Amino acid sequence: MTDLIRKTETIRCIEHLQLTENLILALDDAVQAESVAQAIYSLQQLNEQWY
């Protein structure tokens, strides 16, 4: 359940940052999902610093 919640939150971040659908699809790949989530978190932090 926690993974589903984290995935949903990450998808919202992707949509908010207007990133590609490929990142959403990568969340379904266990090998890529953690890296994608970390990258989105970093981008979100940068976005918050700028605005």
LOLO-130814 format. One record per atom (N, C-alpha, C, CB): x, y, z; atom name; residue number from 1; residue in one letter. Coordinates in Angstrom, 1 decimal, decimal comma, always signed. Glycine has a CB too. Layout:
<rec <X Y Z> 'CA' NUM 'A'>;
...
//
This chain:
<rec <+0,8 -1,2 +0,0> 'N' 1 'M'>;
<rec <+0,0 +0,0 +0,0> 'CA' 1 'M'>;
<rec <+0,9 +1,3 +0,0> 'C' 1 'M'>;
<rec <-0,9 +0,0 +1,2> 'CB' 1 'M'>;
<rec <+1,9 +1,2 +0,8> 'N' 2 'T'>;
<rec <+2,8 +2,4 +0,8> 'CA' 2 'T'>;
<rec <+3,4 +2,7 -0,5> 'C' 2 'T'>;
<rec <+3,9 +2,2 +1,9> 'CB' 2 'T'>;
<rec <+3,8 +1,6 -1,2> 'N' 3 'D'>;
<rec <+4,4 +1,8 -2,6> 'CA' 3 'D'>;
<rec <+3,3 +2,5 -3,5> 'C' 3 'D'>;
<rec <+4,8 +0,5 -3,2> 'CB' 3 'D'>;
<rec <+2,1 +2,1 -3,4> 'N' 4 'L'>;
<rec <+1,0 +2,6 -4,3> 'CA' 4 'L'>;
<rec <+0,8 +4,1 -3,9> 'C' 4 'L'>;
<rec <-0,3 +1,9 -4,1> 'CB' 4 'L'>;
<rec <+0,9 +4,5 -2,7> 'N' 5 'I'>;
<rec <+0,7 +5,9 -2,3> 'CA' 5 'I'>;
<rec <+1,9 +6,7 -2,8> 'C' 5 'I'>;
<rec <+0,6 +6,0 -0,7> 'CB' 5 'I'>;
<rec <+3,1 +6,1 -2,6> 'N' 6 'R'>;
<rec <+4,3 +6,8 -3,1> 'CA' 6 'R'>;
<rec <+4,3 +7,0 -4,6> 'C' 6 'R'>;
<rec <+5,6 +6,1 -2,7> 'CB' 6 'R'>;
<rec <+3,8 +6,0 -5,3> 'N' 7 'K'>;
<rec <+3,7 +6,0 -6,8> 'CA' 7 'K'>;
<rec <+2,7 +7,1 -7,2> 'C' 7 'K'>;
<rec <+3,3 +4,7 -7,4> 'CB' 7 'K'>;
<rec <+1,6 +7,2 -6,5> 'N' 8 'T'>;
<rec <+0,6 +8,2 -6,8> 'CA' 8 'T'>;
<rec <+1,1 +9,6 -6,6> 'C' 8 'T'>;
<rec <-0,7 +7,9 -6,0> 'CB' 8 'T'>;
<rec <+1,8 +9,8 -5,5> 'N' 9 'E'>;
<rec <+2,4 +11,1 -5,2> 'CA' 9 'E'>;
<rec <+3,5 +11,5 -6,2> 'C' 9 'E'>;
<rec <+3,0 +11,1 -3,7> 'CB' 9 'E'>;
<rec <+4,3 +10,5 -6,6> 'N' 10 'T'>;
<rec <+5,3 +10,8 -7,6> 'CA' 10 'T'>;
<rec <+4,7 +11,1 -8,9> 'C' 10 'T'>;
<rec <+6,2 +9,6 -7,7> 'CB' 10 'T'>;
<rec <+3,6 +10,5 -9,3> 'N' 11 'I'>;
<rec <+2,9 +10,8 -10,6> 'CA' 11 'I'>;
<rec <+2,4 +12,2 -10,5> 'C' 11 'I'>;
<rec <+1,8 +9,8 -10,8> 'CB' 11 'I'>;
<rec <+1,8 +12,6 -9,4> 'N' 12 'R'>;
<rec <+1,3 +14,0 -9,2> 'CA' 12 'R'>;
<rec <+2,5 +15,0 -9,4> 'C' 12 'R'>;
<rec <+0,7 +14,2 -7,8> 'CB' 12 'R'>;
<rec <+3,6 +14,7 -8,8> 'N' 13 'C'>;
<rec <+4,8 +15,5 -8,9> 'CA' 13 'C'>;
<rec <+5,2 +15,7 -10,4> 'C' 13 'C'>;
<rec <+6,0 +15,0 -8,1> 'CB' 13 'C'>;
<rec <+5,2 +14,5 -11,1> 'N' 14 'I'>;
<rec <+5,6 +14,5 -12,5> 'CA' 14 'I'>;
<rec <+4,6 +15,4 -13,3> 'C' 14 'I'>;
<rec <+5,6 +13,1 -13,1> 'CB' 14 'I'>;
<rec <+3,3 +15,3 -13,0> 'N' 15 'E'>;
<rec <+2,3 +16,1 -13,7> 'CA' 15 'E'>;
<rec <+2,5 +17,6 -13,4> 'C' 15 'E'>;
<rec <+0,9 +15,6 -13,4> 'CB' 15 'E'>;
<rec <+2,8 +17,9 -12,1> 'N' 16 'H'>;
<rec <+2,9 +19,2 -11,7> 'CA' 16 'H'>;
<rec <+4,2 +19,9 -12,3> 'C' 16 'H'>;
<rec <+3,1 +19,3 -10,1> 'CB' 16 'H'>;
<rec <+5,2 +19,1 -12,4> 'N' 17 'L'>;
<rec <+6,5 +19,6 -13,0> 'CA' 17 'L'>;
<rec <+6,4 +19,5 -14,6> 'C' 17 'L'>;
<rec <+7,7 +18,8 -12,5> 'CB' 17 'L'>;
<rec <+5,4 +19,0 -15,1> 'N' 18 'Q'>;
<rec <+5,1 +18,8 -16,5> 'CA' 18 'Q'>;
<rec <+6,3 +18,1 -17,2> 'C' 18 'Q'>;
<rec <+5,0 +20,2 -17,2> 'CB' 18 'Q'>;
<rec <+6,6 +16,9 -16,6> 'N' 19 'L'>;
<rec <+7,6 +16,0 -17,2> 'CA' 19 'L'>;
<rec <+6,9 +15,0 -18,1> 'C' 19 'L'>;
<rec <+8,4 +15,4 -16,1> 'CB' 19 'L'>;
<rec <+7,8 +14,2 -18,8> 'N' 20 'T'>;
<rec <+7,2 +13,3 -19,8> 'CA' 20 'T'>;
<rec <+6,5 +12,1 -19,1> 'C' 20 'T'>;
<rec <+8,3 +12,8 -20,7> 'CB' 20 'T'>;
<rec <+5,7 +11,5 -20,0> 'N' 21 'E'>;
<rec <+4,9 +10,3 -19,6> 'CA' 21 'E'>;
<rec <+5,9 +9,1 -19,4> 'C' 21 'E'>;
<rec <+3,8 +10,0 -20,6> 'CB' 21 'E'>;
<rec <+7,0 +9,2 -20,0> 'N' 22 'N'>;
<rec <+8,0 +8,1 -19,8> 'CA' 22 'N'>;
<rec <+8,4 +7,9 -18,4> 'C' 22 'N'>;
<rec <+9,3 +8,4 -20,7> 'CB' 22 'N'>;
<rec <+8,4 +9,0 -17,6> 'N' 23 'L'>;
<rec <+8,8 +8,9 -16,2> 'CA' 23 'L'>;
<rec <+7,7 +8,1 -15,4> 'C' 23 'L'>;
<rec <+9,0 +10,2 -15,6> 'CB' 23 'L'>;
<rec <+6,4 +8,4 -15,8> 'N' 24 'I'>;
<rec <+5,3 +7,6 -15,2> 'CA' 24 'I'>;
<rec <+5,4 +6,2 -15,5> 'C' 24 'I'>;
<rec <+4,0 +8,2 -15,6> 'CB' 24 'I'>;
<rec <+5,7 +5,8 -16,7> 'N' 25 'L'>;
<rec <+5,8 +4,4 -17,1> 'CA' 25 'L'>;
<rec <+7,0 +3,8 -16,5> 'C' 25 'L'>;
<rec <+6,0 +4,3 -18,7> 'CB' 25 'L'>;
<rec <+8,1 +4,5 -16,2> 'N' 26 'A'>;
<rec <+9,3 +4,0 -15,6> 'CA' 26 'A'>;
<rec <+9,0 +3,5 -14,1> 'C' 26 'A'>;
<rec <+10,4 +5,0 -15,6> 'CB' 26 'A'>;
<rec <+7,9 +4,1 -13,5> 'N' 27 'L'>;
<rec <+7,6 +3,7 -12,2> 'CA' 27 'L'>;
<rec <+7,1 +2,3 -12,1> 'C' 27 'L'>;
<rec <+6,5 +4,7 -11,6> 'CB' 27 'L'>;
<rec <+6,6 +1,7 -13,2> 'N' 28 'D'>;
<rec <+6,2 +0,4 -13,2> 'CA' 28 'D'>;
<rec <+7,3 -0,6 -13,3> 'C' 28 'D'>;
<rec <+5,2 +0,1 -14,3> 'CB' 28 'D'>;
<rec <+8,5 -0,1 -13,6> 'N' 29 'D'>;
<rec <+9,7 -1,0 -13,7> 'CA' 29 'D'>;
<rec <+10,5 -0,9 -12,4> 'C' 29 'D'>;
<rec <+10,6 -0,5 -14,9> 'CB' 29 'D'>;
<rec <+10,5 -2,1 -11,7> 'N' 30 'A'>;
<rec <+11,1 -2,2 -10,4> 'CA' 30 'A'>;
<rec <+12,6 -1,7 -10,4> 'C' 30 'A'>;
<rec <+11,1 -3,6 -9,9> 'CB' 30 'A'>;
<rec <+13,3 -1,9 -11,5> 'N' 31 'V'>;
<rec <+14,7 -1,5 -11,6> 'CA' 31 'V'>;
<rec <+14,8 +0,0 -11,6> 'C' 31 'V'>;
<rec <+15,4 -2,1 -12,8> 'CB' 31 'V'>;
<rec <+13,9 +0,7 -12,3> 'N' 32 'Q'>;
<rec <+14,0 +2,1 -12,6> 'CA' 32 'Q'>;
<rec <+13,2 +3,0 -11,5> 'C' 32 'Q'>;
<rec <+13,5 +2,5 -13,9> 'CB' 32 'Q'>;
<rec <+12,2 +2,4 -10,9> 'N' 33 'A'>;
<rec <+11,3 +3,1 -10,1> 'CA' 33 'A'>;
<rec <+12,0 +3,9 -9,0> 'C' 33 'A'>;
<rec <+10,3 +2,2 -9,4> 'CB' 33 'A'>;
<rec <+12,9 +3,4 -8,2> 'N' 34 'E'>;
<rec <+13,5 +4,1 -7,1> 'CA' 34 'E'>;
<rec <+14,3 +5,3 -7,7> 'C' 34 'E'>;
<rec <+14,5 +3,1 -6,4> 'CB' 34 'E'>;
<rec <+15,1 +5,1 -8,8> 'N' 35 'S'>;
<rec <+15,9 +6,2 -9,3> 'CA' 35 'S'>;
<rec <+15,0 +7,3 -9,8> 'C' 35 'S'>;
<rec <+16,7 +5,7 -10,5> 'CB' 35 'S'>;
<rec <+13,9 +6,9 -10,4> 'N' 36 'V'>;
<rec <+12,9 +7,9 -10,9> 'CA' 36 'V'>;
<rec <+12,3 +8,7 -9,8> 'C' 36 'V'>;
<rec <+11,8 +7,3 -11,8> 'CB' 36 'V'>;
<rec <+11,9 +8,0 -8,7> 'N' 37 'A'>;
<rec <+11,4 +8,7 -7,5> 'CA' 37 'A'>;
<rec <+12,4 +9,6 -6,9> 'C' 37 'A'>;
<rec <+10,9 +7,6 -6,5> 'CB' 37 'A'>;
<rec <+13,6 +9,2 -6,8> 'N' 38 'Q'>;
<rec <+14,6 +10,1 -6,3> 'CA' 38 'Q'>;
<rec <+14,9 +11,3 -7,2> 'C' 38 'Q'>;
<rec <+15,9 +9,3 -6,1> 'CB' 38 'Q'>;
<rec <+14,9 +11,1 -8,5> 'N' 39 'A'>;
<rec <+15,1 +12,2 -9,4> 'CA' 39 'A'>;
<rec <+13,9 +13,2 -9,3> 'C' 39 'A'>;
<rec <+15,2 +11,7 -10,8> 'CB' 39 'A'>;
<rec <+12,7 +12,7 -9,2> 'N' 40 'I'>;
<rec <+11,5 +13,6 -9,1> 'CA' 40 'I'>;
<rec <+11,6 +14,4 -7,8> 'C' 40 'I'>;
<rec <+10,2 +12,8 -9,2> 'CB' 40 'I'>;
<rec <+12,0 +13,7 -6,7> 'N' 41 'Y'>;
<rec <+12,1 +14,4 -5,4> 'CA' 41 'Y'>;
<rec <+13,1 +15,6 -5,5> 'C' 41 'Y'>;
<rec <+12,5 +13,4 -4,3> 'CB' 41 'Y'>;
<rec <+14,3 +15,3 -6,2> 'N' 42 'S'>;
<rec <+15,3 +16,3 -6,4> 'CA' 42 'S'>;
<rec <+14,8 +17,5 -7,2> 'C' 42 'S'>;
<rec <+16,6 +15,7 -7,0> 'CB' 42 'S'>;
<rec <+14,1 +17,2 -8,3> 'N' 43 'L'>;
<rec <+13,5 +18,2 -9,1> 'CA' 43 'L'>;
<rec <+12,5 +19,0 -8,4> 'C' 43 'L'>;
<rec <+12,9 +17,6 -10,4> 'CB' 43 'L'>;
<rec <+11,7 +18,4 -7,6> 'N' 44 'Q'>;
<rec <+10,7 +19,1 -6,8> 'CA' 44 'Q'>;
<rec <+11,3 +20,0 -5,8> 'C' 44 'Q'>;
<rec <+9,8 +18,1 -6,1> 'CB' 44 'Q'>;
<rec <+12,4 +19,6 -5,2> 'N' 45 'Q'>;
<rec <+13,1 +20,5 -4,3> 'CA' 45 'Q'>;
<rec <+13,7 +21,7 -5,0> 'C' 45 'Q'>;
<rec <+14,3 +19,7 -3,6> 'CB' 45 'Q'>;
<rec <+14,3 +21,5 -6,2> 'N' 46 'L'>;
<rec <+14,8 +22,6 -7,0> 'CA' 46 'L'>;
<rec <+13,6 +23,6 -7,4> 'C' 46 'L'>;
<rec <+15,5 +22,1 -8,2> 'CB' 46 'L'>;
<rec <+12,5 +23,0 -7,7> 'N' 47 'N'>;
<rec <+11,4 +23,8 -8,1> 'CA' 47 'N'>;
<rec <+10,9 +24,7 -7,0> 'C' 47 'N'>;
<rec <+10,2 +22,9 -8,6> 'CB' 47 'N'>;
<rec <+10,8 +24,1 -5,8> 'N' 48 'E'>;
<rec <+10,4 +24,8 -4,6> 'CA' 48 'E'>;
<rec <+11,4 +26,0 -4,3> 'C' 48 'E'>;
<rec <+10,2 +23,9 -3,4> 'CB' 48 'E'>;
<rec <+12,7 +25,8 -4,5> 'N' 49 'Q'>;
<rec <+13,7 +26,8 -4,3> 'CA' 49 'Q'>;
<rec <+13,5 +28,0 -5,2> 'C' 49 'Q'>;
<rec <+15,1 +26,2 -4,4> 'CB' 49 'Q'>;
<rec <+13,1 +27,7 -6,5> 'N' 50 'W'>;
<rec <+13,0 +28,7 -7,5> 'CA' 50 'W'>;
<rec <+11,7 +29,6 -7,3> 'C' 50 'W'>;
<rec <+13,0 +28,1 -8,8> 'CB' 50 'W'>;
<rec <+10,7 +28,9 -6,7> 'N' 51 'Y'>;
<rec <+9,4 +29,6 -6,6> 'CA' 51 'Y'>;
<rec <+9,0 +29,9 -5,2> 'C' 51 'Y'>;
<rec <+8,3 +28,9 -7,3> 'CB' 51 'Y'>;
//
